[in-house]
Amino acid sequence: MARVLSSDGVEAFGVGNVLEGVELGEGGIRGTILCLSYFARDDVDAFFEYGLTPTVFSLDAARLLSERARARKRRLRVWIKMDTGLGRLGVPFQAAPDFIRQVGQQAHLEIEGLFSTLTENPERDPDQVRRLLQVRCQVPEWAHLKLSLASSHGILSLPASYLDVVRPGIMLLGWEPSERERMDMDLVRRADLQPIATWKTQVGYVKVVPGGEQVGYGRRAPLSQDTSVATLTIGWADGYPPAMGNGGHVLHRGRRCPVLAVSANSTMVDVTGSPEIAIGDEMVLLGKQDSEEITAAEMTQAAGNVYRLLAAVPPRVPRIWS
């Protein structure tokens, strides 16, 4: 995704941690690669070796970076993380003006911008915009600093949060970031999000389970009739939510098949009525197949929000880009 965005003129990327930044650097991505979270002492060399931009929200971290930059006879660009109301990472906004000045005194650091994170609470988010703007006004000598507050939710709910830099994430995959009642539906319609990802697996085994037997672990209702069951080569250890066994569906040749149970490495599906099914057949867990679709919204009704759904898919699951 970063390569595609870079080819379209995007010059700055935000990553969740230093390891992701290294991955982009090794992949040939140029421009700003901002590591949005914390870092350890062992991570510092990577900032210089891969041209990454660290986030600071403590003086100890700023001094460490400045000292390492001095030793390399370099200047290092940094962003400052403020807490404008989420209560997570970041220097409290009340203390931010003094903190900015103190970081600015570090001879080998160059402050490029300030950012914060919205609470995604419609009643509180406007206050966060005001707080971030007020901090910049309180340090007029740093009035040139870029400000960033909006991720996907802010982009689709609060135009006042756009400021200088926005940070679209999940909407790049074409999925809505929040419940619709917390977003501006005019902005959602204008965004015209189109899901780009399909999650697939294969049939590993097919058999008929007699009526009266059960499918899956624990106490489960017996089958009411003989049932053709396909065992899929994916389970909760691969990120597929076990809650999908409580009313979820998958697609086989454009036909919806109920999920019966999910175990660690397997998922059992009712394929009664699909006599043509065979080992190796493609099954769609998320996305379109023929005229049918399993949407992210449908899956998250059973499995929680879309962020947790996607984040649970481990790196061992192959990603194929086309």
Stockholm file with secondary structure:
# STOCKHOLM 1.0

chainA/1-322         MARVLSSDGVEAFGVGNVLEGVELGEGGIRGTILCLSYFARDDVDAFFEYGLTPTVFSLDAARLLSERARARKRRLRVWIKMDTGLGRLGVPFQAAPDFIRQVGQQAHLEIEGLFSTLTENPERDPDQVRRLLQVRCQVPEWAHLKLSLASSHGILSLPASYLDVVRPGIMLLGWEPSERERMDMDLVRRADLQPIATWKTQVGYVKVVPGGEQVGYGRRAPLSQDTSVATLTIGWADGYPPAMGNGGHVLHRGRRCPVLAVSANSTMVDVTGSPEIAIGDEMVLLGKQDSEEITAAEMTQAAGNVYRLLAAVPPRVPRIWS
#=GR chainA/1-322 SS CHHHHHHTTCCEEEESSHHHHHHHHHTTCCSEEEECSCCCGGGHHHHHHTTCBCEECSHHHHHHHHHHHHHTTCCEEEEEEEESSSCSSSEETTTHHHHHHHHHTCTTEEEEEEECCCCCCTTTHHHHHHHHHHHHHHCGGGTTCEEEEEEHHHHTTCGGGCSSEEECCGGGGTCCCSCGGGSCHHHHHHHTCCCCCCEEEEEEEEEEECTTCCCSSSSCCCCSSCEEEEEESCCGGGTCCGGGGTTCEEEETTEEEEEEEECSSCEEEECTTCTTCCTTCEEEEEEEETTEEECHHHHHHHHCCHHHHHHTSCTTSCCCCC
#=GC SS_cons         CHHHHHHTTCCEEEESSHHHHHHHHHTTCCSEEEECSCCCGGGHHHHHHTTCBCEECSHHHHHHHHHHHHHTTCCEEEEEEEESSSCSSSEETTTHHHHHHHHHTCTTEEEEEEECCCCCCTTTHHHHHHHHHHHHHHCGGGTTCEEEEEEHHHHTTCGGGCSSEEECCGGGGTCCCSCGGGSCHHHHHHHTCCCCCCEEEEEEEEEEECTTCCCSSSSCCCCSSCEEEEEESCCGGGTCCGGGGTTCEEEETTEEEEEEEECSSCEEEECTTCTTCCTTCEEEEEEEETTEEECHHHHHHHHCCHHHHHHTSCTTSCCCCC
//
